[in-house]
Amino acid sequence: MDISMEYKIILVVGCVLTWLVFILALAKFSKIYIQFVQFRKKVETDLAGMGTHVRKMQLSFQELTIEHRRTNKLLIELIEAQKNSNPLSGLEYELVEEEEIIQN
């Protein structure tokens, strides 16, 4: 079973090309993996920073809500006091009660 020289050359060239394609694919995959790891680190850092900002915004909104409720209570007290003592002529107002929404 003698293999001809042409067949040996074709076999060697085929093996070399297959190996080259495999190595190039491995290099490309490695490059993509390194980019993915860098992207993941950047996104984790950004998310950690965004979490801090979101917590600050949430606290600010909670403070604004508390201040808004306090202002509404004072305004209702002022209207009640004005209504009981000396109603203003020509001033029309209506008290609207809203359900209090409690959020965690």
DSSP file (Angstrom, degrees, kcal/mol; ACC not computed):
  #  RESIDUE AA STRUCTURE BP1 BP2  ACC     N-H-->O    O-->H-N    N-H-->O    O-->H-N    TCO  KAPPA ALPHA  PHI   PSI    X-CA   Y-CA   Z-CA
    1    1 A M              0   0    0      0, 0.0     2,-0.5     0, 0.0     0, 0.0   0.000 360.0 360.0 360.0  84.5    0.0    0.0    0.0
    2    2 A D        -     0   0    0      0, 0.0     2,-0.4     0, 0.0     0, 0.0  -0.791 360.0-144.7 -94.3 123.9    2.2    2.7   -1.3
    3    3 A I        -     0   0    0     -2,-0.5     5,-0.0     1,-0.1     0, 0.0  -0.754  23.1-120.2 -90.9 132.1    0.9    6.3   -1.0
    4    4 A S     >  -     0   0    0     -2,-0.4     4,-1.8     1,-0.1     5,-0.1  -0.270  17.7-116.9 -70.4 158.8    1.8    8.5   -3.9
    5    5 A M  H  > S+     0   0    0      1,-0.2     4,-2.3     2,-0.2     5,-0.2   0.857 114.0  55.1 -64.3 -37.6    3.8   11.6   -3.3
    6    6 A E  H  > S+     0   0    0      1,-0.2     4,-2.7     2,-0.2    -1,-0.2   0.911 107.5  49.9 -62.9 -42.4    1.0   13.9   -4.5
    7    7 A Y  H  > S+     0   0    0      1,-0.2     4,-2.5     2,-0.2    -1,-0.2   0.890 110.3  50.3 -64.7 -39.0   -1.4   12.4   -2.0
    8    8 A K  H  X S+     0   0    0     -4,-1.8     4,-2.5     2,-0.2    -2,-0.2   0.905 111.7  48.0 -64.4 -42.1    1.2   12.9    0.8
    9    9 A I  H  X S+     0   0    0     -4,-2.3     4,-2.9     2,-0.2     5,-0.2   0.926 112.9  47.6 -65.2 -44.1    1.6   16.5   -0.1
   10   10 A I  H  X S+     0   0    0     -4,-2.7     4,-2.6     1,-0.2    -2,-0.2   0.907 112.6  50.0 -62.9 -41.4   -2.1   17.1   -0.3
   11   11 A L  H  X S+     0   0    0     -4,-2.5     4,-2.2     2,-0.2    -2,-0.2   0.913 113.0  45.6 -63.6 -43.6   -2.5   15.4    3.1
   12   12 A V  H  X S+     0   0    0     -4,-2.5     4,-2.6     2,-0.2    -2,-0.2   0.924 114.4  47.7 -66.2 -45.3    0.2   17.5    4.7
   13   13 A V  H  X S+     0   0    0     -4,-2.9     4,-2.7     1,-0.2     5,-0.2   0.907 112.3  50.5 -63.0 -41.5   -1.2   20.8    3.2
   14   14 A G  H  X S+     0   0    0     -4,-2.6     4,-2.4    -5,-0.2    -1,-0.2   0.909 111.7  47.3 -62.0 -42.6   -4.7   19.8    4.3
   15   15 A C  H  X S+     0   0    0     -4,-2.2     4,-2.7     2,-0.2    -2,-0.2   0.916 112.8  48.9 -65.7 -42.6   -3.5   19.2    7.8
   16   16 A V  H  X S+     0   0    0     -4,-2.6     4,-2.7     2,-0.2    -2,-0.2   0.923 113.2  46.9 -63.8 -43.8   -1.5   22.4    7.9
   17   17 A L  H  X S+     0   0    0     -4,-2.7     4,-2.6     2,-0.2    -2,-0.2   0.901 112.8  49.3 -65.5 -39.9   -4.5   24.4    6.7
   18   18 A T  H  X S+     0   0    0     -4,-2.4     4,-2.4    -5,-0.2    -2,-0.2   0.925 112.9  47.3 -63.6 -43.9   -6.8   22.7    9.1
   19   19 A W  H  X S+     0   0    0     -4,-2.7     4,-2.7     2,-0.2    -2,-0.2   0.911 112.0  50.7 -62.6 -42.2   -4.4   23.5   12.0
   20   20 A L  H  X S+     0   0    0     -4,-2.7     4,-2.6     2,-0.2     5,-0.2   0.913 110.9  48.0 -62.6 -44.3   -4.0   27.1   10.8
   21   21 A V  H  X S+     0   0    0     -4,-2.6     4,-2.5     2,-0.2    -1,-0.2   0.915 112.6  49.6 -62.6 -42.7   -7.8   27.6   10.7
   22   22 A F  H  X S+     0   0    0     -4,-2.4     4,-2.3     2,-0.2    -2,-0.2   0.925 112.3  46.7 -62.4 -45.5   -8.1   26.0   14.2
   23   23 A I  H  X S+     0   0    0     -4,-2.7     4,-2.5     2,-0.2    -2,-0.2   0.903 113.1  49.3 -65.0 -41.8   -5.3   28.3   15.6
   24   24 A L  H  X S+     0   0    0     -4,-2.6     4,-2.6     2,-0.2    -2,-0.2   0.908 111.7  48.8 -64.5 -41.4   -6.9   31.4   14.0
   25   25 A A  H  X S+     0   0    0     -4,-2.5     4,-2.6    -5,-0.2    -2,-0.2   0.904 111.6  49.9 -63.6 -40.5  -10.3   30.5   15.3
   26   26 A L  H  X S+     0   0    0     -4,-2.3     4,-2.4     2,-0.2    -2,-0.2   0.905 111.1  48.8 -64.3 -41.6   -8.8   30.0   18.8
   27   27 A A  H  X S+     0   0    0     -4,-2.5     4,-2.3     2,-0.2    -2,-0.2   0.914 112.3  48.6 -64.3 -42.6   -7.0   33.3   18.6
   28   28 A K  H  X S+     0   0    0     -4,-2.6     4,-2.5     1,-0.2    -2,-0.2   0.919 111.7  49.3 -63.8 -43.7  -10.2   35.1   17.5
   29   29 A F  H  X S+     0   0    0     -4,-2.6     4,-2.6     1,-0.2    -1,-0.2   0.903 110.3  51.3 -61.7 -41.1  -12.2   33.4   20.3
   30   30 A S  H  X S+     0   0    0     -4,-2.4     4,-2.4     2,-0.2    -2,-0.2   0.908 110.0  49.4 -62.7 -41.8   -9.5   34.5   22.8
   31   31 A K  H  X S+     0   0    0     -4,-2.3     4,-2.3     2,-0.2    -2,-0.2   0.926 112.6  46.9 -63.2 -44.9   -9.7   38.1   21.6
   32   32 A I  H  X S+     0   0    0     -4,-2.5     4,-2.4     1,-0.2    -2,-0.2   0.900 111.6  51.7 -64.1 -40.1  -13.5   38.1   21.9
   33   33 A Y  H  X S+     0   0    0     -4,-2.6     4,-2.4     2,-0.2    -2,-0.2   0.904 109.3  49.4 -63.9 -41.6  -13.3   36.5   25.4
   34   34 A I  H  X S+     0   0    0     -4,-2.4     4,-2.3     2,-0.2    -1,-0.2   0.912 111.9  48.9 -63.9 -42.1  -10.8   39.2   26.5
   35   35 A Q  H  X S+     0   0    0     -4,-2.3     4,-2.6     1,-0.2    -2,-0.2   0.893 110.7  51.5 -63.1 -39.1  -13.1   41.9   25.2
   36   36 A F  H  X S+     0   0    0     -4,-2.4     4,-2.7     2,-0.2    -2,-0.2   0.913 109.2  49.3 -64.2 -42.5  -16.0   40.3   27.0
   37   37 A V  H  X S+     0   0    0     -4,-2.4     4,-2.2     2,-0.2    -2,-0.2   0.913 112.8  47.4 -63.8 -42.8  -14.2   40.2   30.3
   38   38 A Q  H  X S+     0   0    0     -4,-2.3     4,-2.2     2,-0.2    -2,-0.2   0.915 112.9  49.0 -63.5 -42.8  -13.2   43.8   29.9
   39   39 A F  H  X S+     0   0    0     -4,-2.6     4,-2.7     1,-0.2    -2,-0.2   0.904 109.8  51.9 -62.8 -42.1  -16.8   44.8   29.0
   40   40 A R  H  X S+     0   0    0     -4,-2.7     4,-2.6     2,-0.2    -1,-0.2   0.913 109.8  48.6 -62.3 -43.1  -18.1   42.8   32.0
   41   41 A K  H  X S+     0   0    0     -4,-2.2     4,-2.1     2,-0.2    -1,-0.2   0.911 113.0  48.3 -62.7 -42.0  -15.8   44.6   34.4
   42   42 A K  H  X S+     0   0    0     -4,-2.2     4,-2.6     2,-0.2    -2,-0.2   0.917 112.7  47.5 -64.7 -43.5  -16.8   48.0   33.0
   43   43 A V  H  X S+     0   0    0     -4,-2.7     4,-2.9     2,-0.2     5,-0.2   0.901 110.7  51.4 -66.4 -40.9  -20.5   47.1   33.2
   44   44 A E  H  X S+     0   0    0     -4,-2.6     4,-2.1     2,-0.2    -1,-0.2   0.908 111.8  47.6 -62.2 -41.0  -20.2   45.9   36.8
   45   45 A T  H  X S+     0   0    0     -4,-2.1     4,-2.1     2,-0.2    -2,-0.2   0.926 113.4  47.7 -64.4 -44.9  -18.4   49.1   37.7
   46   46 A D  H  X S+     0   0    0     -4,-2.6     4,-2.7     1,-0.2    -2,-0.2   0.904 111.7  50.2 -63.5 -41.5  -21.1   51.2   36.0
   47   47 A L  H  X S+     0   0    0     -4,-2.9     4,-2.5     2,-0.2    -1,-0.2   0.887 108.5  52.1 -65.8 -37.8  -23.9   49.3   37.6
   48   48 A A  H  X S+     0   0    0     -4,-2.1     4,-1.5    -5,-0.2    -1,-0.2   0.922 112.6  45.7 -63.8 -42.0  -22.4   49.7   41.0
   49   49 A G  H  X S+     0   0    0     -4,-2.1     4,-1.9     1,-0.2    -2,-0.2   0.896 112.3  50.8 -66.1 -40.0  -22.2   53.5   40.4
   50   50 A M  H  X S+     0   0    0     -4,-2.7     4,-2.8     1,-0.2    -2,-0.2   0.874 105.1  57.3 -66.5 -35.9  -25.7   53.6   39.1
   51   51 A G  H  X S+     0   0    0     -4,-2.5     4,-2.2     1,-0.2    -1,-0.2   0.903 106.4  49.4 -60.8 -40.5  -27.0   51.7   42.1
   52   52 A T  H  X S+     0   0    0     -4,-1.5     4,-2.1     2,-0.2    -1,-0.2   0.925 112.7  46.8 -62.6 -45.2  -25.5   54.4   44.4
   53   53 A H  H  X S+     0   0    0     -4,-1.9     4,-2.5     1,-0.2    -2,-0.2   0.885 110.7  52.0 -66.2 -38.2  -27.2   57.2   42.3
   54   54 A V  H  X S+     0   0    0     -4,-2.8     4,-2.6     2,-0.2    -1,-0.2   0.905 109.1  50.2 -65.6 -40.2  -30.5   55.3   42.2
   55   55 A R  H  X S+     0   0    0     -4,-2.2     4,-2.4     2,-0.2    -1,-0.2   0.911 110.9  49.4 -63.1 -41.4  -30.5   55.0   46.0
   56   56 A K  H  X S+     0   0    0     -4,-2.1     4,-2.3     2,-0.2    -2,-0.2   0.913 111.8  48.9 -63.5 -41.4  -29.7   58.7   46.4
   57   57 A M  H  X S+     0   0    0     -4,-2.5     4,-2.6     2,-0.2    -2,-0.2   0.905 110.1  51.5 -63.9 -40.6  -32.6   59.5   44.0
   58   58 A Q  H  X S+     0   0    0     -4,-2.6     4,-2.3     2,-0.2    -2,-0.2   0.918 110.3  48.2 -63.0 -43.4  -34.9   57.3   45.9
   59   59 A L  H  X S+     0   0    0     -4,-2.4     4,-2.5     2,-0.2    -1,-0.2   0.902 111.3  51.0 -63.5 -40.0  -34.0   59.0   49.2
   60   60 A S  H  X S+     0   0    0     -4,-2.3     4,-2.5     1,-0.2    -2,-0.2   0.919 110.7  48.4 -63.3 -43.1  -34.5   62.4   47.6
   61   61 A F  H  X S+     0   0    0     -4,-2.6     4,-2.4     2,-0.2    -1,-0.2   0.879 110.4  51.5 -65.2 -37.2  -37.9   61.3   46.3
   62   62 A Q  H  X S+     0   0    0     -4,-2.3     4,-2.5     2,-0.2    -2,-0.2   0.921 110.9  48.0 -64.4 -42.6  -38.9   60.0   49.7
   63   63 A E  H  X S+     0   0    0     -4,-2.5     4,-2.5     1,-0.2    -2,-0.2   0.908 112.0  49.7 -63.9 -41.0  -37.9   63.3   51.3
   64   64 A L  H  X S+     0   0    0     -4,-2.5     4,-2.6     2,-0.2    -2,-0.2   0.897 110.7  50.3 -63.6 -39.8  -39.8   65.2   48.7
   65   65 A T  H  X S+     0   0    0     -4,-2.4     4,-2.5     2,-0.2    -2,-0.2   0.923 111.4  47.7 -64.6 -43.9  -42.9   63.1   49.3
   66   66 A I  H  X S+     0   0    0     -4,-2.5     4,-2.4     1,-0.2    -2,-0.2   0.923 113.6  47.7 -62.2 -44.1  -42.7   63.6   53.1
   67   67 A E  H  X S+     0   0    0     -4,-2.5     4,-2.4     1,-0.2    -2,-0.2   0.885 110.9  51.8 -65.1 -38.2  -42.3   67.3   52.6
   68   68 A H  H  X S+     0   0    0     -4,-2.6     4,-2.4     2,-0.2    -2,-0.2   0.916 110.4  48.1 -64.7 -42.8  -45.2   67.4   50.1
   69   69 A R  H  X S+     0   0    0     -4,-2.5     4,-2.5     2,-0.2    -2,-0.2   0.910 111.6  50.2 -63.5 -41.9  -47.4   65.5   52.6
   70   70 A R  H  X S+     0   0    0     -4,-2.4     4,-2.4     1,-0.2    -2,-0.2   0.916 111.1  48.7 -62.7 -42.7  -46.4   67.9   55.4
   71   71 A T  H  X S+     0   0    0     -4,-2.4     4,-2.4     1,-0.2    -2,-0.2   0.908 110.8  50.8 -63.8 -41.6  -47.2   70.9   53.2
   72   72 A N  H  X S+     0   0    0     -4,-2.4     4,-2.4     2,-0.2    -2,-0.2   0.908 109.9  49.6 -63.0 -41.7  -50.6   69.4   52.3
   73   73 A K  H  X S+     0   0    0     -4,-2.5     4,-2.4     2,-0.2    -2,-0.2   0.920 112.1  48.0 -63.6 -42.9  -51.4   68.9   56.0
   74   74 A L  H  X S+     0   0    0     -4,-2.4     4,-2.4     1,-0.2    -2,-0.2   0.889 111.3  50.8 -64.7 -38.3  -50.4   72.5   56.8
   75   75 A L  H  X S+     0   0    0     -4,-2.4     4,-2.5     2,-0.2    -2,-0.2   0.899 110.1  49.5 -66.0 -40.4  -52.5   73.8   53.9
   76   76 A I  H  X S+     0   0    0     -4,-2.4     4,-2.7     2,-0.2    -2,-0.2   0.917 111.2  49.4 -64.0 -42.6  -55.5   71.8   55.0
   77   77 A E  H  X S+     0   0    0     -4,-2.4     4,-2.7     1,-0.2    -2,-0.2   0.906 111.2  50.0 -62.0 -40.9  -55.1   73.1   58.6
   78   78 A L  H  X S+     0   0    0     -4,-2.4     4,-2.5     2,-0.2    -2,-0.2   0.909 111.5  47.7 -64.4 -42.2  -54.8   76.7   57.2
   79   79 A I  H  X S+     0   0    0     -4,-2.5     4,-2.6     2,-0.2    -2,-0.2   0.919 113.1  48.5 -65.4 -42.5  -58.0   76.2   55.1
   80   80 A E  H  X S+     0   0    0     -4,-2.7     4,-2.3     2,-0.2    -2,-0.2   0.913 112.8  48.1 -63.4 -42.2  -59.9   74.8   58.1
   81   81 A A  H  X S+     0   0    0     -4,-2.7     4,-2.1     1,-0.2     5,-0.3   0.913 113.9  46.4 -65.4 -41.1  -58.7   77.6   60.3
   82   82 A Q  H  X S+     0   0    0     -4,-2.5     4,-1.2     1,-0.2    -2,-0.2   0.882 112.4  50.9 -67.4 -37.9  -59.7   80.2   57.7
   83   83 A K  H  < S+     0   0    0     -4,-2.6    -2,-0.2     1,-0.2    -1,-0.2   0.876 114.4  43.7 -67.7 -37.7  -63.1   78.5   57.2
   84   84 A N  H  < S+     0   0    0     -4,-2.3    -2,-0.2    -5,-0.2    -1,-0.2   0.845 123.0  33.6 -77.9 -34.1  -63.9   78.4   60.9
   85   85 A S  H  < S-     0   0    0     -4,-2.1    -3,-0.2    -5,-0.2    -2,-0.2   0.960 134.7 -13.0 -91.0 -58.5  -62.7   81.9   61.7
   86   86 A N     <  -     0   0    0     -4,-1.2    -1,-0.2    -5,-0.3    -2,-0.1  -0.724  65.6-146.8-150.1  91.9  -63.4   84.3   58.8
   87   87 A P        -     0   0    0      0, 0.0     2,-0.3     0, 0.0    -4,-0.1  -0.344  24.2-119.1 -62.9 138.5  -64.3   82.8   55.5
   88   88 A L    >   -     0   0    0      3,-0.1     3,-1.0     1,-0.1     2,-0.3  -0.595  27.2-120.0 -77.4 135.3  -63.1   84.8   52.6
   89   89 A S  T 3  S+     0   0    0     -2,-0.3     3,-0.1     1,-0.2    -1,-0.1  -0.583  93.2  12.8 -78.5 136.9  -65.8   86.1   50.3
   90   90 A G  T 3  S+     0   0    0     -2,-0.3     2,-0.7     1,-0.2    -1,-0.2   0.416  93.3 123.9  82.7  -2.1  -65.6   84.9   46.8
   91   91 A L    <   -     0   0    0     -3,-1.0     2,-0.5     2,-0.0    -1,-0.2  -0.824  40.3-170.1 -96.1 119.9  -63.0   82.3   47.4
   92   92 A E        +     0   0    0     -2,-0.7     2,-0.3    -3,-0.1    -3,-0.0  -0.909  13.4 161.1-109.7 134.3  -64.1   78.8   46.4
   93   93 A Y        -     0   0    0     -2,-0.5     2,-0.4     2,-0.0    -2,-0.0  -0.974  22.2-154.8-147.2 160.4  -62.1   75.8   47.3
   94   94 A E        -     0   0    0     -2,-0.3     2,-0.6     2,-0.0    -2,-0.0  -0.995  14.1-138.3-140.7 130.7  -62.7   72.1   47.5
   95   95 A L        -     0   0    0     -2,-0.4     2,-0.5   -19,-0.0    -2,-0.0  -0.790  19.8-168.6 -89.9 125.7  -60.9   69.6   49.7
   96   96 A V        -     0   0    0     -2,-0.6     2,-0.5     2,-0.0    -2,-0.0  -0.966   8.3-151.2-117.1 122.2  -60.1   66.4   47.9
   97   97 A E        -     0   0    0     -2,-0.5     2,-0.3     0, 0.0    -2,-0.0  -0.789  12.2-162.7 -94.9 132.5  -58.9   63.4   50.0
   98   98 A E        -     0   0    0     -2,-0.5     2,-0.2     3,-0.0    -2,-0.0  -0.833  26.6-103.7-112.0 150.9  -56.6   61.0   48.3
   99   99 A E        -     0   0    0     -2,-0.3     2,-0.5     1,-0.1    -1,-0.0  -0.522  38.3-118.9 -71.3 138.1  -55.8   57.5   49.3
  100  100 A E        -     0   0    0     -2,-0.2     2,-0.6     1,-0.0    -1,-0.1  -0.662  23.8-152.3 -82.2 126.5  -52.4   57.3   50.9
  101  101 A I        -     0   0    0     -2,-0.5     2,-0.6     2,-0.0    -1,-0.0  -0.876   5.8-158.2-102.6 121.5  -50.1   55.0   48.9
  102  102 A I        -     0   0    0     -2,-0.6     2,-0.4     2,-0.0    -2,-0.0  -0.878  10.6-172.6-102.7 123.0  -47.4   53.3   51.0
  103  103 A Q              0   0    0     -2,-0.6    -2,-0.0     1,-0.1     0, 0.0  -0.896 360.0 360.0-114.8 145.3  -44.4   52.1   49.1
  104  104 A N              0   0    0     -2,-0.4    -1,-0.1     0, 0.0    -2,-0.0   0.465 360.0 360.0 -83.1 360.0  -41.6   50.1   50.5
